[in-house]
């Protein structure tokens, strides 16, 4: 089955800096790549997603890039704010099989 | 809309006991899922359902059972609880199928097996 690896496991940045989280996947047939944000003690919530026919997608301070050839995709957060502190999960899926990465704990220091 | 509602939020079980985690959604979604979340391990799919009367195994189904008698409800049954089932459980639903659309999660149920 699909295997998703996510790096780094923890990331600390200064407020206003950028943060980048990277994921690799193993199954070249995967075609949907969402990112979820989970604040402490809360439920995961979708923040952005990308499909395999698109190389990049942006939503305000958040962007995701996909490199199908290398089988990796990344989350970019610019101008980070303390409220961006959370655990971020990437996922890769095809059909009804979605696999999540282990998560990245992002801390934004004021 | 309440979205996805799970009960209970917390539960402590003794080894060998059984229990049911309840999940209901009011968004008329056909697809529903149960995940478990262990520290540093991400979310792993236990079971899923593509509609009433249809269920299928996910990545880690052993020790669990589900049923889907209505569109709204998708309970998860633990038989003969084991310490390895200590985890946080999330129920989720989606309109399009979880491989192509947004998952809406419940608030989670923290289960401890002692």
HADDOCK unambig.tbl for C-alpha pairs under 7 A between the chains (distance, minus, plus):
assign (segid A and resid 32 and name CA) (segid B and resid 99 and name CA) 6.41 0.50 0.50
assign (segid A and resid 32 and name CA) (segid B and resid 100 and name CA) 6.01 0.50 0.50
assign (segid A and resid 42 and name CA) (segid B and resid 107 and name CA) 6.30 0.50 0.50
assign (segid A and resid 43 and name CA) (segid B and resid 105 and name CA) 6.06 0.50 0.50
assign (segid A and resid 43 and name CA) (segid B and resid 106 and name CA) 6.41 0.50 0.50
assign (segid A and resid 43 and name CA) (segid B and resid 107 and name CA) 5.09 0.50 0.50
assign (segid A and resid 43 and name CA) (segid B and resid 108 and name CA) 6.69 0.50 0.50
assign (segid A and resid 44 and name CA) (segid B and resid 105 and name CA) 6.49 0.50 0.50
assign (segid A and resid 46 and name CA) (segid B and resid 102 and name CA) 6.51 0.50 0.50
assign (segid A and resid 93 and name CA) (segid B and resid 99 and name CA) 5.23 0.50 0.50
assign (segid A and resid 94 and name CA) (segid B and resid 99 and name CA) 5.58 0.50 0.50
assign (segid A and resid 95 and name CA) (segid B and resid 99 and name CA) 5.60 0.50 0.50
assign (segid A and resid 96 and name CA) (segid B and resid 97 and name CA) 6.82 0.50 0.50
assign (segid A and resid 96 and name CA) (segid B and resid 98 and name CA) 6.20 0.50 0.50
assign (segid A and resid 96 and name CA) (segid B and resid 99 and name CA) 5.23 0.50 0.50
assign (segid A and resid 97 and name CA) (segid B and resid 99 and name CA) 6.40 0.50 0.50
assign (segid A and resid 98 and name CA) (segid B and resid 98 and name CA) 6.98 0.50 0.50
assign (segid A and resid 98 and name CA) (segid B and resid 99 and name CA) 5.89 0.50 0.50
assign (segid A and resid 100 and name CA) (segid B and resid 42 and name CA) 5.93 0.50 0.50
assign (segid A and resid 100 and name CA) (segid B and resid 43 and name CA) 5.86 0.50 0.50
assign (segid A and resid 101 and name CA) (segid B and resid 42 and name CA) 5.71 0.50 0.50
assign (segid A and resid 102 and name CA) (segid B and resid 40 and name CA) 5.63 0.50 0.50
assign (segid A and resid 102 and name CA) (segid B and resid 41 and name CA) 4.58 0.50 0.50
assign (segid A and resid 102 and name CA) (segid B and resid 42 and name CA) 4.02 0.50 0.50
assign (segid A and resid 103 and name CA) (segid B and resid 40 and name CA) 6.82 0.50 0.50
assign (segid A and resid 103 and name CA) (segid B and resid 42 and name CA) 5.79 0.50 0.50
